[in-house]
């Protein structure tokens, strides 16, 4: 194997691991806002919404 093929395979494996991690975090992390990005753990359970007419 030459060095270029090894680098390409390594980058491919790293891309698969990164994508898998994103999918895993989006499925497991259920805290936070509706976007489910996992950046915050805000609790809006006690927040009162204004009434509309």
N, CA, C and O atoms as a Tripos MOL2 file, in Angstrom:
@<TRIPOS>MOLECULE
protein
  212   211    53     0     0
PROTEIN
NO_CHARGES

@<TRIPOS>ATOM
      1 N           0.8560   -1.1920    0.0000 N.3       1 UNK1
      2 CA          0.0000    0.0000    0.0000 C.3       1 UNK1
      3 C           0.8900    1.2380    0.0000 C.2       1 UNK1
      4 O           1.9060    1.3020    0.6920 O.2       1 UNK1
      5 N           0.4900    2.1810   -0.7680 N.am      2 UNK2
      6 CA          1.2790    3.3950   -0.7110 C.3       2 UNK2
      7 C           0.6360    4.3890    0.2600 C.2       2 UNK2
      8 O          -0.5110    4.2210    0.6720 O.2       2 UNK2
      9 N           1.3750    5.3950    0.6050 N.am      3 UNK3
     10 CA          0.9780    6.3440    1.6450 C.3       3 UNK3
     11 C          -0.3250    7.0650    1.3060 C.2       3 UNK3
     12 O          -1.1360    7.3260    2.1950 O.2       3 UNK3
     13 N          -0.5300    7.3850    0.0470 N.am      4 UNK4
     14 CA         -1.7320    8.1130   -0.3580 C.3       4 UNK4
     15 C          -2.9940    7.2890   -0.0930 C.2       4 UNK4
     16 O          -3.9990    7.8380    0.3580 O.2       4 UNK4
     17 N          -2.9580    6.0030   -0.3620 N.am      5 UNK5
     18 CA         -4.1110    5.1350   -0.1200 C.3       5 UNK5
     19 C          -4.4000    5.0220    1.3770 C.2       5 UNK5
     20 O          -5.5620    5.0170    1.7830 O.2       5 UNK5
     21 N          -3.3740    4.9340    2.1820 N.am      6 UNK6
     22 CA         -3.5500    4.8560    3.6350 C.3       6 UNK6
     23 C          -4.2100    6.1270    4.1600 C.2       6 UNK6
     24 O          -5.1110    6.0520    4.9960 O.2       6 UNK6
     25 N          -3.7790    7.2860    3.6850 N.am      7 UNK7
     26 CA         -4.3610    8.5640    4.1140 C.3       7 UNK7
     27 C          -5.8260    8.6470    3.7090 C.2       7 UNK7
     28 O          -6.6570    9.0940    4.5000 O.2       7 UNK7
     29 N          -6.1590    8.2250    2.4940 N.am      8 UNK8
     30 CA         -7.5440    8.2610    2.0240 C.3       8 UNK8
     31 C          -8.4160    7.3400    2.8620 C.2       8 UNK8
     32 O          -9.5230    7.7230    3.2420 O.2       8 UNK8
     33 N          -7.9430    6.1360    3.1570 N.am      9 UNK9
     34 CA         -8.7110    5.1880    3.9800 C.3       9 UNK9
     35 C          -8.9020    5.7510    5.3850 C.2       9 UNK9
     36 O          -9.9900    5.6430    5.9500 O.2       9 UNK9
     37 N          -7.8640    6.3440    5.9510 N.am     10 UNK10
     38 CA         -7.9640    6.9320    7.2860 C.3      10 UNK10
     39 C          -8.9790    8.0720    7.3210 C.2      10 UNK10
     40 O          -9.7720    8.1560    8.2580 O.2      10 UNK10
     41 N          -8.9700    8.9380    6.3290 N.am     11 UNK11
     42 CA         -9.9380   10.0380    6.2720 C.3      11 UNK11
     43 C         -11.3620    9.5100    6.1050 C.2      11 UNK11
     44 O         -12.2950   10.0560    6.6940 O.2      11 UNK11
     45 N         -11.5350    8.4740    5.3230 N.am     12 UNK12
     46 CA        -12.8500    7.8700    5.1340 C.3      12 UNK12
     47 C         -13.3720    7.2950    6.4430 C.2      12 UNK12
     48 O         -14.5380    7.4890    6.7870 O.2      12 UNK12
     49 N         -12.5260    6.5960    7.1650 N.am     13 UNK13
     50 CA        -12.9260    6.0140    8.4530 C.3      13 UNK13
     51 C         -13.2750    7.1180    9.4490 C.2      13 UNK13
     52 O         -14.2610    7.0030   10.1770 O.2      13 UNK13
     53 N         -12.4820    8.1800    9.4880 N.am     14 UNK14
     54 CA        -12.7760    9.2930   10.3860 C.3      14 UNK14
     55 C         -14.0990    9.9680   10.0290 C.2      14 UNK14
     56 O         -14.8350   10.3860   10.9230 O.2      14 UNK14
     57 N         -14.4110   10.0820    8.7460 N.am     15 UNK15
     58 CA        -15.6790   10.6780    8.3240 C.3      15 UNK15
     59 C         -16.8550    9.8090    8.7540 C.2      15 UNK15
     60 O         -17.8840   10.3310    9.1820 O.2      15 UNK15
     61 N         -16.7150    8.4990    8.6460 N.am     16 UNK16
     62 CA        -17.7770    7.5880    9.0850 C.3      16 UNK16
     63 C         -17.9830    7.6790   10.5910 C.2      16 UNK16
     64 O         -19.1200    7.6890   11.0630 O.2      16 UNK16
     65 N         -16.8950    7.7450   11.3460 N.am     17 UNK17
     66 CA        -17.0000    7.8720   12.8030 C.3      17 UNK17
     67 C         -17.6760    9.1850   13.1770 C.2      17 UNK17
     68 O         -18.5280    9.2080   14.0650 O.2      17 UNK17
     69 N         -17.3100   10.2740   12.5120 N.am     18 UNK18
     70 CA        -17.9110   11.5780   12.7910 C.3      18 UNK18
     71 C         -19.4070   11.5720   12.4830 C.2      18 UNK18
     72 O         -20.2050   12.0490   13.2900 O.2      18 UNK18
     73 N         -19.7890   11.0430   11.3390 N.am     19 UNK19
     74 CA        -21.2090   10.9880   10.9740 C.3      19 UNK19
     75 C         -21.9840   10.0840   11.9320 C.2      19 UNK19
     76 O         -23.1100   10.4020   12.3140 O.2      19 UNK19
     77 N         -21.3930    8.9800   12.3120 N.am     20 UNK20
     78 CA        -22.0360    8.0830   13.2740 C.3      20 UNK20
     79 C         -22.2310    8.7400   14.6230 C.2      20 UNK20
     80 O         -23.2550    8.5400   15.2770 O.2      20 UNK20
     81 N         -21.2550    9.5190   15.0390 N.am     21 UNK21
     82 CA        -21.3640   10.2350   16.3150 C.3      21 UNK21
     83 C         -22.4920   11.2690   16.2720 C.2      21 UNK21
     84 O         -23.2260   11.4260   17.2480 O.2      21 UNK21
     85 N         -22.6340   11.9720   15.1480 N.am     22 UNK22
     86 CA        -23.7180   12.9410   15.0080 C.3      22 UNK22
     87 C         -25.0820   12.2620   15.0730 C.2      22 UNK22
     88 O         -25.9950   12.7530   15.7380 O.2      22 UNK22
     89 N         -25.2170   11.1500   14.3930 N.am     23 UNK23
     90 CA        -26.4850   10.4090   14.4110 C.3      23 UNK23
     91 C         -26.7770    9.8980   15.8150 C.2      23 UNK23
     92 O         -27.9040   10.0070   16.2970 O.2      23 UNK23
     93 N         -25.7630    9.3420   16.4700 N.am     24 UNK24
     94 CA        -25.9390    8.8160   17.8250 C.3      24 UNK24
     95 C         -26.3800    9.9150   18.7940 C.2      24 UNK24
     96 O         -27.3060    9.7130   19.5800 O.2      24 UNK24
     97 N         -25.7200   11.0760   18.7410 N.am     25 UNK25
     98 CA        -26.0760   12.1730   19.6350 C.3      25 UNK25
     99 C         -27.4760   12.6980   19.3540 C.2      25 UNK25
    100 O         -28.1800   13.0950   20.2830 O.2      25 UNK25
    101 N         -27.8930   12.7080   18.0990 N.am     26 UNK26
    102 CA        -29.2310   13.2070   17.7820 C.3      26 UNK26
    103 C         -30.3080   12.2400   18.2400 C.2      26 UNK26
    104 O         -31.4240   12.6680   18.5350 O.2      26 UNK26
    105 N         -30.0120   10.9620   18.3080 N.am     27 UNK27
    106 CA        -30.9940    9.9820   18.7390 C.3      27 UNK27
    107 C         -31.0460    9.8370   20.2570 C.2      27 UNK27
    108 O         -32.1150    9.5950   20.8180 O.2      27 UNK27
    109 N         -29.9090    9.9800   20.9250 N.am     28 UNK28
    110 CA        -29.8280    9.7410   22.3640 C.3      28 UNK28
    111 C         -30.1670   10.9820   23.1830 C.2      28 UNK28
    112 O         -30.8970   10.8710   24.1670 O.2      28 UNK28
    113 N         -29.6700   12.1440   22.8180 N.am     29 UNK29
    114 CA        -29.8480   13.3500   23.6110 C.3      29 UNK29
    115 C         -31.2540   13.9050   23.4240 C.2      29 UNK29
    116 O         -31.5660   14.4480   22.3650 O.2      29 UNK29
    117 N         -32.0940   13.7780   24.4240 N.am     30 UNK30
    118 CA        -33.4660   14.2570   24.3270 C.3      30 UNK30
    119 C         -33.7120   15.4900   25.2030 C.2      30 UNK30
    120 O         -34.8550   15.9270   25.3360 O.2      30 UNK30
    121 N         -32.6630   16.0530   25.8000 N.am     31 UNK31
    122 CA        -32.7940   17.2800   26.5760 C.3      31 UNK31
    123 C         -32.6720   18.4790   25.6620 C.2      31 UNK31
    124 O         -32.0710   18.3930   24.5910 O.2      31 UNK31
    125 N         -33.2300   19.5760   26.0740 N.am     32 UNK32
    126 CA        -32.9920   20.8190   25.3540 C.3      32 UNK32
    127 C         -34.1550   21.2320   24.4800 C.2      32 UNK32
    128 O         -35.3020   20.8490   24.7150 O.2      32 UNK32
    129 N         -33.8470   22.0040   23.4890 N.am     33 UNK33
    130 CA        -34.8740   22.5950   22.6400 C.3      33 UNK33
    131 C         -35.2820   21.6350   21.5160 C.2      33 UNK33
    132 O         -34.7610   20.5250   21.4060 O.2      33 UNK33
    133 N         -36.2050   22.0790   20.7070 N.am     34 UNK34
    134 CA        -36.7500   21.2260   19.6580 C.3      34 UNK34
    135 C         -35.7590   20.9400   18.5460 C.2      34 UNK34
    136 O         -35.9250   19.9670   17.8100 O.2      34 UNK34
    137 N         -34.7240   21.7750   18.4060 N.am     35 UNK35
    138 CA        -33.7630   21.5230   17.3370 C.3      35 UNK35
    139 C         -32.8800   20.3230   17.6500 C.2      35 UNK35
    140 O         -32.2660   19.7540   16.7470 O.2      35 UNK35
    141 N         -32.8090   19.9330   18.9170 N.am     36 UNK36
    142 CA        -32.0830   18.7530   19.3680 C.3      36 UNK36
    143 C         -30.6110   18.7840   18.9570 C.2      36 UNK36
    144 O         -30.0420   17.7580   18.5840 O.2      36 UNK36
    145 N         -29.9990   19.9660   19.0280 N.am     37 UNK37
    146 CA        -28.5910   20.0660   18.6650 C.3      37 UNK37
    147 C         -27.6900   19.6060   19.8000 C.2      37 UNK37
    148 O         -26.5210   19.2970   19.5670 O.2      37 UNK37
    149 N         -28.2030   19.5540   21.0160 N.am     38 UNK38
    150 CA        -27.4160   19.0810   22.1370 C.3      38 UNK38
    151 C         -26.5150   20.1210   22.7550 C.2      38 UNK38
    152 O         -25.6920   19.7810   23.6040 O.2      38 UNK38
    153 N         -26.6330   21.3670   22.3670 N.am     39 UNK39
    154 CA        -25.7480   22.4070   22.8870 C.3      39 UNK39
    155 C         -26.2200   22.9660   24.2220 C.2      39 UNK39
    156 O         -25.4120   23.4810   24.9940 O.2      39 UNK39
    157 N         -27.4900   22.8750   24.4990 N.am     40 UNK40
    158 CA        -27.9830   23.4090   25.7640 C.3      40 UNK40
    159 C         -28.8680   22.3710   26.4490 C.2      40 UNK40
    160 O         -29.3600   21.4270   25.8290 O.2      40 UNK40
    161 N         -29.0460   22.5780   27.7200 N.am     41 UNK41
    162 CA        -29.9420   21.7130   28.4760 C.3      41 UNK41
    163 C         -30.9640   22.6080   29.1790 C.2      41 UNK41
    164 O         -31.2180   22.4550   30.3740 O.2      41 UNK41
    165 N         -31.5380   23.5290   28.4360 N.am     42 UNK42
    166 CA        -32.4810   24.4860   28.9980 C.3      42 UNK42
    167 C         -33.7680   23.7840   29.3960 C.2      42 UNK42
    168 O         -34.2540   22.8950   28.6970 O.2      42 UNK42
    169 N         -34.3060   24.2000   30.5310 N.am     43 UNK43
    170 CA        -35.5550   23.6350   31.0300 C.3      43 UNK43
    171 C         -36.6270   24.7130   30.9320 C.2      43 UNK43
    172 O         -36.6030   25.6910   31.6800 O.2      43 UNK43
    173 N         -37.5510   24.5370   30.0240 N.am     44 UNK44
    174 CA        -38.6250   25.4950   29.8110 C.3      44 UNK44
    175 C         -39.9510   24.9980   30.3700 C.2      44 UNK44
    176 O         -41.0070   25.4950   29.9790 O.2      44 UNK44
    177 N         -39.9150   24.0290   31.2760 N.am     45 UNK45
    178 CA        -41.1500   23.4390   31.7790 C.3      45 UNK45
    179 C         -41.9690   24.4110   32.6300 C.2      45 UNK45
    180 O         -43.1930   24.2910   32.6830 O.2      45 UNK45
    181 N         -41.3220   25.3670   33.2940 N.am     46 UNK46
    182 CA        -42.0510   26.3080   34.1420 C.3      46 UNK46
    183 C         -42.3230   27.6400   33.4480 C.2      46 UNK46
    184 O         -42.8400   28.5610   34.0810 O.2      46 UNK46
    185 N         -41.9980   27.7620   32.2030 N.am     47 UNK47
    186 CA        -42.1990   29.0010   31.4610 C.3      47 UNK47
    187 C         -43.6570   29.1340   31.0460 C.2      47 UNK47
    188 O         -44.2500   28.1930   30.5190 O.2      47 UNK47
    189 N         -44.2400   30.3290   31.2910 N.am     48 UNK48
    190 CA        -45.6300   30.5670   30.9340 C.3      48 UNK48
    191 C         -45.6910   31.3210   29.6150 C.2      48 UNK48
    192 O         -45.0000   32.3230   29.4290 O.2      48 UNK48
    193 N         -46.5140   30.8380   28.7130 N.am     49 UNK49
    194 CA        -46.6800   31.4730   27.4250 C.3      49 UNK49
    195 C         -47.7730   32.5360   27.5030 C.2      49 UNK49
    196 O         -48.7750   32.3250   28.1850 O.2      49 UNK49
    197 N         -47.6090   33.6620   26.8290 N.am     50 UNK50
    198 CA        -48.6530   34.6820   26.8490 C.3      50 UNK50
    199 C         -49.8980   34.1820   26.1120 C.2      50 UNK50
    200 O         -49.8060   33.4850   25.1010 O.2      50 UNK50
    201 N         -51.0530   34.5530   26.6420 N.am     51 UNK51
    202 CA        -52.3030   34.1430   26.0170 C.3      51 UNK51
    203 C         -52.6170   35.0440   24.8440 C.2      51 UNK51
    204 O         -52.4570   36.2620   24.9270 O.2      51 UNK51
    205 N         -53.0640   34.4500   23.7490 N.am     52 UNK52
    206 CA        -53.4400   35.2410   22.5890 C.3      52 UNK52
    207 C         -54.9500   35.3530   22.5070 C.2      52 UNK52
    208 O         -55.6640   34.4570   22.9570 O.2      52 UNK52
    209 N         -55.4420   36.4400   21.9380 N.am     53 UNK53
    210 CA        -56.9000   36.6680   21.8400 C.3      53 UNK53
    211 C         -57.4510   36.0990   20.5750 C.2      53 UNK53
    212 O         -58.6520   36.1970   20.3250 O.2      53 UNK53
@<TRIPOS>BOND
     1     1     2 1
     2     2     3 1
     3     3     4 2
     4     3     5 am
     5     5     6 1
     6     6     7 1
     7     7     8 2
     8     7     9 am
     9     9    10 1
    10    10    11 1
    11    11    12 2
    12    11    13 am
    13    13    14 1
    14    14    15 1
    15    15    16 2
    16    15    17 am
    17    17    18 1
    18    18    19 1
    19    19    20 2
    20    19    21 am
    21    21    22 1
    22    22    23 1
    23    23    24 2
    24    23    25 am
    25    25    26 1
    26    26    27 1
    27    27    28 2
    28    27    29 am
    29    29    30 1
    30    30    31 1
    31    31    32 2
    32    31    33 am
    33    33    34 1
    34    34    35 1
    35    35    36 2
    36    35    37 am
    37    37    38 1
    38    38    39 1
    39    39    40 2
    40    39    41 am
    41    41    42 1
    42    42    43 1
    43    43    44 2
    44    43    45 am
    45    45    46 1
    46    46    47 1
    47    47    48 2
    48    47    49 am
    49    49    50 1
    50    50    51 1
    51    51    52 2
    52    51    53 am
    53    53    54 1
    54    54    55 1
    55    55    56 2
    56    55    57 am
    57    57    58 1
    58    58    59 1
    59    59    60 2
    60    59    61 am
    61    61    62 1
    62    62    63 1
    63    63    64 2
    64    63    65 am
    65    65    66 1
    66    66    67 1
    67    67    68 2
    68    67    69 am
    69    69    70 1
    70    70    71 1
    71    71    72 2
    72    71    73 am
    73    73    74 1
    74    74    75 1
    75    75    76 2
    76    75    77 am
    77    77    78 1
    78    78    79 1
    79    79    80 2
    80    79    81 am
    81    81    82 1
    82    82    83 1
    83    83    84 2
    84    83    85 am
    85    85    86 1
    86    86    87 1
    87    87    88 2
    88    87    89 am
    89    89    90 1
    90    90    91 1
    91    91    92 2
    92    91    93 am
    93    93    94 1
    94    94    95 1
    95    95    96 2
    96    95    97 am
    97    97    98 1
    98    98    99 1
    99    99   100 2
   100    99   101 am
   101   101   102 1
   102   102   103 1
   103   103   104 2
   104   103   105 am
   105   105   106 1
   106   106   107 1
   107   107   108 2
   108   107   109 am
   109   109   110 1
   110   110   111 1
   111   111   112 2
   112   111   113 am
   113   113   114 1
   114   114   115 1
   115   115   116 2
   116   115   117 am
   117   117   118 1
   118   118   119 1
   119   119   120 2
   120   119   121 am
   121   121   122 1
   122   122   123 1
   123   123   124 2
   124   123   125 am
   125   125   126 1
   126   126   127 1
   127   127   128 2
   128   127   129 am
   129   129   130 1
   130   130   131 1
   131   131   132 2
   132   131   133 am
   133   133   134 1
   134   134   135 1
   135   135   136 2
   136   135   137 am
   137   137   138 1
   138   138   139 1
   139   139   140 2
   140   139   141 am
   141   141   142 1
   142   142   143 1
   143   143   144 2
   144   143   145 am
   145   145   146 1
   146   146   147 1
   147   147   148 2
   148   147   149 am
   149   149   150 1
   150   150   151 1
   151   151   152 2
   152   151   153 am
   153   153   154 1
   154   154   155 1
   155   155   156 2
   156   155   157 am
   157   157   158 1
   158   158   159 1
   159   159   160 2
   160   159   161 am
   161   161   162 1
   162   162   163 1
   163   163   164 2
   164   163   165 am
   165   165   166 1
   166   166   167 1
   167   167   168 2
   168   167   169 am
   169   169   170 1
   170   170   171 1
   171   171   172 2
   172   171   173 am
   173   173   174 1
   174   174   175 1
   175   175   176 2
   176   175   177 am
   177   177   178 1
   178   178   179 1
   179   179   180 2
   180   179   181 am
   181   181   182 1
   182   182   183 1
   183   183   184 2
   184   183   185 am
   185   185   186 1
   186   186   187 1
   187   187   188 2
   188   187   189 am
   189   189   190 1
   190   190   191 1
   191   191   192 2
   192   191   193 am
   193   193   194 1
   194   194   195 1
   195   195   196 2
   196   195   197 am
   197   197   198 1
   198   198   199 1
   199   199   200 2
   200   199   201 am
   201   201   202 1
   202   202   203 1
   203   203   204 2
   204   203   205 am
   205   205   206 1
   206   206   207 1
   207   207   208 2
   208   207   209 am
   209   209   210 1
   210   210   211 1
   211   211   212 2
@<TRIPOS>SUBSTRUCTURE
     1 UNK1         2 RESIDUE 1 A UNK
     2 UNK2         6 RESIDUE 1 A UNK
     3 UNK3        10 RESIDUE 1 A UNK
     4 UNK4        14 RESIDUE 1 A UNK
     5 UNK5        18 RESIDUE 1 A UNK
     6 UNK6        22 RESIDUE 1 A UNK
     7 UNK7        26 RESIDUE 1 A UNK
     8 UNK8        30 RESIDUE 1 A UNK
     9 UNK9        34 RESIDUE 1 A UNK
    10 UNK10       38 RESIDUE 1 A UNK
    11 UNK11       42 RESIDUE 1 A UNK
    12 UNK12       46 RESIDUE 1 A UNK
    13 UNK13       50 RESIDUE 1 A UNK
    14 UNK14       54 RESIDUE 1 A UNK
    15 UNK15       58 RESIDUE 1 A UNK
    16 UNK16       62 RESIDUE 1 A UNK
    17 UNK17       66 RESIDUE 1 A UNK
    18 UNK18       70 RESIDUE 1 A UNK
    19 UNK19       74 RESIDUE 1 A UNK
    20 UNK20       78 RESIDUE 1 A UNK
    21 UNK21       82 RESIDUE 1 A UNK
    22 UNK22       86 RESIDUE 1 A UNK
    23 UNK23       90 RESIDUE 1 A UNK
    24 UNK24       94 RESIDUE 1 A UNK
    25 UNK25       98 RESIDUE 1 A UNK
    26 UNK26      102 RESIDUE 1 A UNK
    27 UNK27      106 RESIDUE 1 A UNK
    28 UNK28      110 RESIDUE 1 A UNK
    29 UNK29      114 RESIDUE 1 A UNK
    30 UNK30      118 RESIDUE 1 A UNK
    31 UNK31      122 RESIDUE 1 A UNK
    32 UNK32      126 RESIDUE 1 A UNK
    33 UNK33      130 RESIDUE 1 A UNK
    34 UNK34      134 RESIDUE 1 A UNK
    35 UNK35      138 RESIDUE 1 A UNK
    36 UNK36      142 RESIDUE 1 A UNK
    37 UNK37      146 RESIDUE 1 A UNK
    38 UNK38      150 RESIDUE 1 A UNK
    39 UNK39      154 RESIDUE 1 A UNK
    40 UNK40      158 RESIDUE 1 A UNK
    41 UNK41      162 RESIDUE 1 A UNK
    42 UNK42      166 RESIDUE 1 A UNK
    43 UNK43      170 RESIDUE 1 A UNK
    44 UNK44      174 RESIDUE 1 A UNK
    45 UNK45      178 RESIDUE 1 A UNK
    46 UNK46      182 RESIDUE 1 A UNK
    47 UNK47      186 RESIDUE 1 A UNK
    48 UNK48      190 RESIDUE 1 A UNK
    49 UNK49      194 RESIDUE 1 A UNK
    50 UNK50      198 RESIDUE 1 A UNK
    51 UNK51      202 RESIDUE 1 A UNK
    52 UNK52      206 RESIDUE 1 A UNK
    53 UNK53      210 RESIDUE 1 A UNK
